[in-house]
Amino acid sequence: MPHLTSTKTYSPSTAFRTVFGIPGYAHPLVAPTEWSELTRPGTPLHWVVLNVADGPGSRPDPHCLEAAGRLRNAGVRVLGHLDATFGARTFGEMISDAHRYIDWYRVDGFLLDRCPTERTSLPGIRRTVTTLRAVRDDAHIVLGHGTHPYPGYAEAADQLVTFSGPWNDYRWSQVAEWTADYPPDRFCHFVHGVPGPHLDEALRIARWQGASTIYFTDRTDRGGRTDPWETMPGYWDDIVSRIGTGVSE
């Protein structure tokens, strides 16, 4: 059971709907099953990140075009992956990537991965988000901090990723006091290495900490050598049936 630093006003008994945010599967040629599964009726998806080649790539990719088109036709929100490199990436580079995502893949918004967390970086992120919303109307913006940032970031975007990491850290994680001022749909948790028998515990932690967009997987990063998000968890049907509408076969 995690240690909490605040008492949330939300609980599993209130209007709390858990949905998936997919951090980004491998290229559709490498992970065709994963991409096709995302259009399965009844899957509770909030959004899916499209990461072509550490960004939009240098030219339109026909396989990614097809995958994004299928998702869009199924009513699934597609986000382009923008790497903020903890504030080292320039404003111009990110906006240039954003334009390519919009022009080629007609994305609905963006995940700013490796987003900085410090108060001093907030004005730059606000500028980037404002510009992204100017170039794409109604853009859904997720800031991928991976931990709790300075509270002002919560007003700069639609959602914040306040945890991204392994299960051994997540099960003892703490929630920042200031998050209690916001509804659960403002926060996302990405957790890898979650054993199947601990899925219920992981879902309880997300609810207790007030994060309604989640992605849990039994895949691991093998000490930082692999991307745990690239393939579907072995218990995909199980977790879909737990939080969705019972599409498990």
C-alpha positions as CSV (number, residue, x, y, z in Angstrom):
1,M,0.0,0.0,0.0
2,P,1.4,3.4,-0.9
3,H,2.0,6.2,1.6
4,L,-0.1,9.2,0.8
5,T,0.7,12.8,1.7
6,S,-2.8,14.0,1.3
7,T,-6.4,12.8,1.6
8,K,-8.1,13.0,-1.8
9,T,-11.7,13.9,-2.2
10,Y,-12.1,11.3,-4.9
11,S,-12.6,7.5,-4.3
12,P,-13.6,4.5,-6.3
13,S,-17.2,5.1,-5.1
14,T,-17.4,8.5,-6.7
15,A,-17.6,9.4,-10.4
16,F,-14.1,8.1,-11.2
17,R,-13.6,6.6,-14.7
18,T,-10.3,4.9,-15.4
19,V,-9.2,5.0,-19.0
20,F,-6.0,4.1,-20.9
21,G,-3.4,6.5,-22.2
22,I,-1.1,4.6,-24.5
23,P,2.5,6.0,-24.2
24,G,3.4,4.8,-27.7
25,Y,3.7,1.3,-29.1
26,A,6.5,0.2,-31.5
27,H,6.3,0.9,-35.2
28,P,3.2,-0.7,-36.7
29,L,5.3,-3.0,-38.8
30,V,6.9,-4.3,-35.6
31,A,3.8,-4.3,-33.4
32,P,0.8,-4.9,-35.8
33,T,-1.3,-6.7,-33.2
34,E,-0.9,-3.9,-30.7
35,W,-2.1,-1.2,-33.1
36,S,-5.0,-3.3,-34.4
37,E,-6.1,-4.1,-30.9
38,L,-6.6,-0.4,-30.1
39,T,-9.5,-0.2,-32.5
40,R,-11.3,-3.0,-30.8
41,P,-14.8,-1.9,-29.8
42,G,-15.3,-1.1,-26.1
43,T,-11.6,-0.6,-25.3
44,P,-11.6,2.4,-22.8
45,L,-9.0,4.6,-24.6
46,H,-8.4,8.2,-23.7
47,W,-5.6,8.7,-26.2
48,V,-2.8,7.0,-28.1
49,V,0.7,8.4,-28.7
50,L,2.2,8.1,-32.2
51,N,6.0,8.1,-32.1
52,V,7.2,7.5,-35.6
53,A,11.0,7.9,-35.2
54,D,11.7,9.8,-31.9
55,G,9.2,12.3,-33.3
56,P,7.4,12.6,-36.7
57,G,10.3,11.4,-38.8
58,S,11.7,13.1,-41.9
59,R,8.8,12.1,-44.3
60,P,5.3,10.6,-44.0
61,D,5.4,6.9,-43.0
62,P,2.7,5.0,-44.9
63,H,2.3,2.4,-42.1
64,C,1.9,5.1,-39.4
65,L,-0.5,7.0,-41.7
66,E,-2.6,3.8,-41.9
67,A,-2.5,3.2,-38.2
68,A,-3.4,6.8,-37.3
69,G,-6.2,6.8,-39.8
70,R,-7.7,3.6,-38.4
71,L,-7.6,5.1,-34.9
72,R,-9.1,8.4,-36.0
73,N,-11.9,6.5,-37.9
74,A,-12.6,4.6,-34.7
75,G,-12.9,7.9,-32.8
76,V,-9.7,7.5,-30.9
77,R,-7.6,10.6,-30.1
78,V,-4.1,10.4,-31.5
79,L,-1.3,12.5,-29.9
80,G,2.1,13.3,-31.5
81,H,5.2,12.6,-29.5
82,L,7.4,15.7,-28.9
83,D,10.6,15.2,-26.9
84,A,11.2,18.2,-24.7
85,T,14.5,16.6,-23.4
86,F,13.9,18.2,-19.9
87,G,14.0,21.7,-21.4
88,A,17.0,21.3,-23.6
89,R,15.0,21.0,-26.8
90,T,14.4,24.4,-28.5
91,F,11.0,25.9,-29.0
92,G,11.5,26.0,-32.8
93,E,12.4,22.3,-33.0
94,M,9.3,21.2,-31.1
95,I,7.0,23.4,-33.1
96,S,8.5,22.2,-36.4
97,D,7.9,18.6,-35.3
98,A,4.4,19.6,-34.3
99,H,3.6,21.0,-37.8
100,R,4.8,17.8,-39.4
101,Y,2.6,15.7,-37.1
102,I,-0.4,17.8,-38.0
103,D,0.3,18.0,-41.7
104,W,1.1,14.3,-42.2
105,Y,-0.9,12.5,-39.5
106,R,-3.6,15.0,-38.5
107,V,-2.9,14.4,-34.8
108,D,-5.4,15.7,-32.1
109,G,-2.7,16.9,-29.7
110,F,0.7,16.2,-28.3
111,L,2.6,14.4,-25.5
112,L,5.6,16.5,-24.4
113,D,7.8,13.7,-23.2
114,R,10.6,14.3,-20.8
115,C,9.0,17.6,-19.8
116,P,10.9,19.7,-17.3
117,T,9.5,20.0,-13.8
118,E,11.2,23.2,-12.4
119,R,9.4,26.5,-11.8
120,T,12.0,28.3,-14.0
121,S,11.1,26.2,-17.0
122,L,7.4,26.8,-16.7
123,P,7.3,30.0,-18.9
124,G,8.9,28.2,-21.8
125,I,6.5,25.3,-21.6
126,R,3.6,27.7,-21.4
127,R,4.8,29.4,-24.6
128,T,5.1,26.0,-26.3
129,V,1.7,24.9,-25.3
130,T,0.1,28.2,-26.3
131,T,1.7,27.9,-29.7
132,L,0.7,24.2,-30.1
133,R,-2.9,25.2,-29.4
134,A,-2.6,28.0,-32.0
135,V,-1.5,25.6,-34.8
136,R,-3.9,22.9,-33.8
137,D,-7.4,23.9,-32.7
138,D,-8.6,22.1,-29.5
139,A,-5.2,20.3,-29.2
140,H,-5.1,17.9,-26.2
141,I,-1.8,18.6,-24.4
142,V,-0.2,16.1,-22.0
143,L,3.0,17.1,-20.2
144,G,5.1,13.9,-19.6
145,H,7.0,14.9,-16.5
146,G,7.0,11.4,-15.0
147,T,7.0,12.8,-11.5
148,H,5.2,15.6,-9.7
149,P,6.3,19.0,-11.2
150,Y,6.0,22.5,-9.8
151,P,2.2,23.0,-9.3
152,G,1.9,25.7,-11.9
153,Y,2.3,23.2,-14.7
154,A,-1.2,21.9,-13.9
155,E,-2.7,25.1,-15.4
156,A,-0.5,24.9,-18.5
157,A,-1.9,21.7,-20.1
158,D,-4.9,19.3,-20.1
159,Q,-3.0,16.5,-18.3
160,L,0.2,15.8,-16.5
161,V,2.0,12.5,-16.2
162,T,2.9,12.5,-12.6
163,F,4.3,9.0,-12.4
164,S,6.3,7.0,-15.0
165,G,8.4,4.2,-13.8
166,P,8.6,0.7,-12.3
167,W,6.1,-1.1,-10.1
168,N,8.5,-1.4,-7.2
169,D,8.6,2.4,-7.0
170,Y,4.9,2.9,-7.7
171,R,3.6,0.7,-5.0
172,W,5.3,2.9,-2.4
173,S,4.9,6.2,-4.2
174,Q,3.5,9.4,-2.6
175,V,1.1,11.9,-4.1
176,A,1.8,15.6,-3.8
177,E,-0.5,17.6,-1.7
178,W,-1.4,20.1,-4.4
179,T,-2.9,17.5,-6.7
180,A,-6.0,17.3,-4.4
181,D,-7.0,20.7,-5.9
182,Y,-7.6,19.0,-9.3
183,P,-9.9,16.3,-10.6
184,P,-8.5,12.8,-11.5
185,D,-8.8,13.4,-15.2
186,R,-5.9,15.9,-14.9
187,F,-3.4,13.2,-14.1
188,C,-1.8,10.1,-15.8
189,H,0.3,7.2,-14.4
190,F,2.5,4.9,-16.5
191,V,3.8,1.9,-14.7
192,H,5.9,-1.0,-16.0
193,G,6.8,-4.3,-14.5
194,V,3.4,-4.7,-12.8
195,P,2.8,-8.4,-12.1
196,G,-0.6,-9.7,-13.1
197,P,-1.6,-10.7,-9.5
198,H,-1.0,-7.1,-8.4
199,L,-3.2,-5.4,-11.0
200,D,-6.0,-4.7,-8.5
201,E,-3.5,-3.1,-6.1
202,A,-2.1,-1.0,-8.9
203,L,-5.6,0.2,-9.9
204,R,-6.4,1.1,-6.3
205,I,-3.2,3.1,-6.0
206,A,-4.2,5.1,-9.2
207,R,-7.6,5.8,-7.7
208,W,-6.3,6.7,-4.3
209,Q,-3.8,9.1,-5.8
210,G,-6.4,10.6,-8.1
211,A,-5.1,9.6,-11.6
212,S,-7.8,8.4,-14.0
213,T,-5.6,7.9,-17.1
214,I,-3.3,4.9,-16.7
215,Y,-1.2,2.4,-18.6
216,F,0.1,-0.6,-16.7
217,T,2.2,-3.4,-18.2
218,D,4.1,-6.4,-17.1
219,R,6.9,-5.6,-19.5
220,T,10.1,-4.1,-18.0
221,D,12.8,-1.8,-19.2
222,R,15.5,-4.5,-18.4
223,G,17.6,-1.9,-16.5
224,G,17.0,0.8,-19.1
225,R,18.0,-1.4,-22.1
226,T,14.5,-1.6,-23.6
227,D,11.3,0.4,-23.9
228,P,8.6,-1.3,-21.8
229,W,5.8,0.5,-23.6
230,E,6.5,-0.8,-27.1
231,T,4.5,-4.0,-26.7
232,M,1.2,-4.9,-25.2
233,P,1.1,-6.3,-21.7
234,G,0.5,-10.1,-21.4
235,Y,-2.7,-9.4,-19.4
236,W,-4.2,-6.9,-21.9
237,D,-7.6,-8.7,-22.1
238,D,-7.7,-8.9,-18.3
239,I,-7.0,-5.3,-17.6
240,V,-9.4,-4.2,-20.3
241,S,-12.2,-6.3,-18.8
242,R,-11.4,-4.8,-15.3
243,I,-11.7,-1.1,-16.3
244,G,-13.7,-1.3,-19.6
245,T,-16.9,-2.8,-20.8
246,G,-15.9,-6.4,-20.7
247,V,-14.4,-7.0,-24.2
248,S,-12.2,-9.8,-22.9
249,E,-12.7,-13.1,-24.8
